């Protein structure tokens, strides 16, 4: 019995593999089409970007609320405060000539940064004006990179540059229409205008081939070998219709108004919540200072023994007079600059001061009675201001967690690659502390 074969649709005298006419340009090789993005590919990225959206949104909300709840962040005398961080950034940032002008507005700048982080985080989590929120997040990350972690070594150990590039997909794709207020507003306005649903539905190309006819070398078997065209294909027929490149003005205007109203409601709720968090932080004392609450030395305020008072006998050198009696020498002052009274540095504790030679924040510790060490508190990794943790007896960087020996300043835990710069400190016979500079 002869085997029956399935006929192939052809026109008389025409082959499914037509030979190009002489002089005609050969069609471009289409075997690489799978490398090209599909139409409106950015609108299909919503689910893939959802974990990134959740992480960035939560992180920035947490960072903003943490600053608002911590009174030390706005305290000019705290080594973890915004003013201390600005001083440290001026030393290492390529924007040092600009940052100096913000020192007088450090508190206002700190509030602005905290509220900005909160706004970016909420916009990202809720999918409200997502691209604008992502642009704000990228701007904050770029600013922090140029001021705080510019000299992080290696460069990838600084988190700010990683956050900067993490915002780029959200700048390009937005929320992708997934679990976002942007998608809800867009869908509602288009439905009211009877424009149809904006949801994109992906379709495999082999399904299009089966319905429309076999696509081969630029020709279509279903259309008798004619060059492929959208006419006659139910999936592609809409391409011949005149469709506007953008939404009508009234639809865009309504979406903008609704988005603005939603943003206003979220902003009001965020401000109320931020105020409550700030008040709660001050009521409970806020987060402890990285320095474990050290005092601040002031050379103009001598709360210890006055310099004109004779020093104690245990610290005063004595000489034998002609009759064999002991005489006390006058109080002597070591070479250097006075930073404050030794009494303000408790045994086993620390106090902060400003290094007169560099202008950097410094810290002095009294390890044992009468034994003092001092260090420049600018972390060599990314320029943050370290503080003393009395419980762990280490100097800790609040930005990236580097730990340094409280006795020598050497690195105990990275990512810092070298230790803190030591500052020579001396105790004078007048019970005052002096440093070089």
ZALUMDO-19974 format. One line per 4 residues: for each residue x, z, y of C-alpha. Coordinates in steps of 0.02 Angstrom, whole numbers, plus 50000, padded with zeros to 5 digits. Layout:
BEGIN
X Z Y; ...
end
This chain:
BEGIN
50000 50000 50000; 50073 49950 50165; 50118 50093 50279; 50022 50091 50441
50116 50118 50601; 50047 50186 50762; 50041 50048 50893; 50132 50073 51055
50042 50026 51215; 50127 49873 51287; 50078 49727 51392; 50102 49553 51325
50281 49499 51332; 50342 49661 51412; 50460 49785 51332; 50458 49973 51354
50641 49957 51403; 50642 49821 51535; 50806 49746 51585; 50844 49767 51769
50837 49607 51868; 50997 49534 51932; 51048 49604 52099; 50932 49753 52086
51008 49925 52104; 51012 50027 51949; 50905 50182 51952; 51000 50345 51968
51032 50437 51807; 50893 50565 51790; 50969 50664 51648; 51027 50796 51773
50854 50832 51842; 50848 50999 51750; 50980 51063 51871; 50868 51031 52021
50746 51165 52079; 50561 51128 52055; 50449 51105 52207; 50423 51269 52301
50543 51356 52182; 50561 51502 52301; 50377 51542 52278; 50405 51567 52091
50541 51698 52112; 50428 51846 52147; 50431 51927 51976; 50618 51899 51954
50652 51982 52123; 50532 52127 52095; 50665 52248 52025; 50781 52207 52170
50639 52234 52293; 50597 52402 52216; 50779 52461 52219; 50816 52407 52397
50651 52473 52463; 50668 52643 52381; 50851 52660 52430; 50822 52623 52614
50669 52736 52622; 50770 52877 52543; 50918 52848 52660; 50807 52854 52815
50712 53010 52761; 50873 53097 52709; 50945 53074 52884; 50786 53134 52968
50777 53289 52857; 50958 53337 52888; 50986 53422 53057; 51175 53408 53033
51161 53219 53048; 51113 53240 53231; 51231 53387 53263; 51381 53337 53369
51485 53479 53292; 51453 53431 53111; 51584 53327 53019; 51442 53234 52933
51349 53199 53096; 51323 53030 53175; 51444 53072 53316; 51586 53118 53197
51553 52958 53099; 51560 52856 53259; 51725 52935 53309; 51797 52896 53138
51729 52718 53143; 51807 52683 53312; 51977 52707 53233; 51955 52579 53094
51815 52462 53144; 51846 52288 53216; 51706 52334 53338; 51801 52483 53406
51791 52421 53586; 51601 52420 53575; 51572 52579 53476; 51652 52690 53608
51507 52654 53726; 51382 52726 53600; 51460 52899 53589; 51352 52964 53731
51197 52902 53640; 51245 52959 53465; 51086 53059 53433; 50971 52920 53491
51071 52796 53387; 51054 52908 53234; 50865 52918 53255; 50856 52728 53276
50958 52699 53117; 50852 52821 53016; 50687 52745 53075; 50756 52570 53050
50802 52609 52870; 50630 52683 52840; 50543 52530 52915; 50649 52410 52811
50617 52510 52652; 50428 52519 52676; 50415 52335 52721; 50511 52289 52565
50415 52404 52448; 50244 52352 52513; 50290 52169 52530; 50235 52171 52712
50328 52045 52822; 50454 52044 52681; 50572 51916 52755; 50578 52008 52920
50612 52172 52829; 50750 52088 52729; 50828 52021 52888; 50826 52197 52960
50904 52267 52802; 51040 52134 52806; 51075 52173 52990; 51091 52359 52952
51204 52325 52803; 51314 52208 52905; 51328 52336 53045; 51376 52475 52924
51502 52359 52841; 51586 52320 53006; 51588 52502 53063; 51603 52611 52907
51667 52517 52756; 51764 52373 52835; 51929 52435 52765; 51863 52486 52594
51995 52441 52466; 51961 52349 52354; 51824 52271 52461; 51691 52282 52324
51700 52473 52320; 51610 52476 52488; 51422 52476 52454; 51374 52397 52620
51442 52224 52580; 51348 52228 52414; 51186 52274 52503; 51215 52133 52627
51218 52001 52491; 51076 52086 52395; 50960 52054 52542; 50991 51865 52544
50871 51821 52399; 50731 51916 52485; 50768 51828 52649; 50748 51660 52560
50600 51698 52446; 50513 51845 52529; 50401 51940 52410; 50365 51782 52310
50179 51824 52316; 50199 51965 52190; 50127 52140 52220; 50135 52121 52408
50024 52139 52559; 50090 51971 52620; 50011 51887 52467; 49847 51981 52488
49832 51930 52671; 49881 51749 52636; 49759 51734 52491; 49615 51810 52591
49641 51701 52744; 49654 51541 52641; 49501 51587 52540; 49403 51616 52700
49460 51446 52763; 49416 51367 52594; 49592 51303 52569; 49604 51357 52389
49715 51483 52307; 49900 51483 52359; 49954 51536 52184; 50082 51418 52106
50057 51376 51922; 50211 51306 51832; 50182 51162 51710; 50304 51096 51581
50354 50916 51609; 50324 50867 51428; 50140 50910 51453; 50136 50793 51602
50218 50660 51493; 50088 50679 51356; 49942 50665 51477; 50010 50534 51594
50104 50428 51469; 50282 50419 51410; 50413 50415 51547; 50558 50304 51500
50698 50240 51610; 50594 50242 51768; 50442 50158 51688; 50279 50226 51619
50209 50167 51451; 50034 50224 51501; 50042 50102 51647; 50110 49959 51542
50291 49981 51588; 50261 49983 51773; 50372 50095 51880; 50312 50273 51876
50184 50310 52010; 50071 50456 52050; 49917 50343 52039; 49829 50367 51875
49908 50535 51836; 49784 50680 51849; 49925 50803 51883; 50009 50703 52019
49859 50616 52097; 49849 50744 52236; 50018 50687 52298; 49933 50530 52369
49813 50634 52470; 49857 50677 52647; 49898 50861 52644; 49957 50956 52796
50137 51012 52794; 50084 51184 52853; 49929 51290 52860; 49802 51260 52999
49835 51355 53158; 49681 51465 53143; 49731 51518 52967; 49908 51560 53022
49843 51651 53175; 49722 51755 53070; 49860 51797 52944; 49975 51848 53087
49842 51961 53163; 49802 52043 52996; 49988 52064 52958; 50017 52144 53127
49871 52263 53103; 49935 52312 52931; 50110 52336 53001; 50040 52447 53140
49946 52556 53016; 50099 52572 52904; 50210 52611 53055; 50093 52748 53116
50085 52826 52943; 50274 52813 52927; 50303 52898 53095; 50187 53041 53048
50274 53059 52880; 50447 53048 52959; 50402 53182 53085; 50338 53295 52948
50498 53270 52847; 50606 53307 53000; 50510 53467 53040; 50519 53522 52858
50706 53490 52856; 50732 53599 53008; 50617 53734 52941; 50718 53752 52780
50886 53726 52864; 50914 53546 52812; 51050 53485 52698; 51210 53586 52705
51355 53514 52802; 51489 53436 52692; 51609 53558 52771; 51514 53705 52698
51466 53759 52872; 51639 53780 52953; 51654 53836 53132; 51729 53733 53269
51891 53785 53353; 51894 53775 53541; 52058 53800 53636; 51962 53857 53790
51866 53997 53702; 51974 54130 53624; 51861 54241 53523; 52008 54321 53434
52149 54426 53501; 52191 54376 53681; 52357 54291 53706; 52414 54425 53828
52387 54564 53704; 52543 54620 53612; 52544 54553 53435; 52520 54668 53287
52675 54755 53222; 52659 54665 53055; 52684 54496 53135; 52801 54539 53279
52988 54519 53256; 53086 54677 53297; 53265 54705 53353; 53367 54863 53356
53411 54929 53528; 53572 55017 53579; 53499 55187 53533; 53436 55125 53365
53253 55123 53417; 53140 54973 53382; 53078 54864 53524; 52940 54733 53517
52980 54558 53580; 52856 54465 53691; 52728 54352 53608; 52797 54180 53570
52705 54014 53561; 52754 53878 53437; 52783 53703 53502; 52624 53602 53501
52447 53604 53568; 52331 53753 53558; 52175 53718 53453; 52097 53890 53447
52106 54068 53380; 52158 54100 53202; 52016 54226 53183; 51890 54084 53187
51959 54019 53021; 51904 54138 52884; 52014 54170 52733; 51959 54045 52601
51860 53949 52733; 51884 53812 52860; 51854 53762 53040; 51852 53594 53125
51946 53534 53279; 51998 53374 53365; 52175 53316 53331; 52256 53302 53503
52381 53170 53447; 52258 53043 53373; 52088 53100 53436; 52024 53103 53257
51920 53247 53189; 52027 53373 53095; 52001 53524 52984; 52106 53681 52963
52093 53796 52812; 52162 53971 52785; 52209 53967 52601; 52278 54145 52594
52293 54274 52733; 52407 54201 52866; 52433 54035 52773; 52353 53884 52857
52345 53698 52815; 52265 53559 52917; 52216 53378 52884; 52147 53227 52974
51969 53216 52906; 51953 53026 52919; 51938 52966 52739; 52069 52831 52705
51946 52736 52595; 51810 52686 52718; 51832 52795 52872; 51696 52924 52843
51726 53105 52895; 51763 53221 52749; 51710 53402 52743; 51759 53559 52649
51656 53612 52498; 51693 53797 52476; 51605 53806 52308; 51715 53671 52233
51866 53709 52344; 51892 53524 52383; 51874 53411 52532; 51732 53288 52498
51689 53120 52574; 51499 53113 52599; 51494 52922 52595; 51574 52872 52430
51616 53038 52345; 51806 53040 52358; 51878 53214 52333; 52042 53282 52401
52142 53438 52366; 52107 53575 52493; 52290 53631 52480; 52384 53467 52492
52256 53335 52542; 52301 53227 52391; 52169 53122 52302; 52082 53208 52156
51937 53087 52135; 51925 52907 52199; 51883 52779 52259; 52008 52829 52395
52180 52764 52348; 52282 52888 52451; 52266 53063 52518; 52220 53134 52686
52347 53133 52826; 52419 53309 52846; 52430 53390 53017; 52567 53518 53050
52486 53682 53102; 52575 53843 53154; 52515 54019 53187; 52583 54092 53347
52623 54274 53375; 52474 54275 53493; 52360 54243 53343; 52321 54067 53404
52339 53906 53305; 52444 53761 53367; 52462 53583 53303; 52584 53445 53344
52525 53331 53481
end
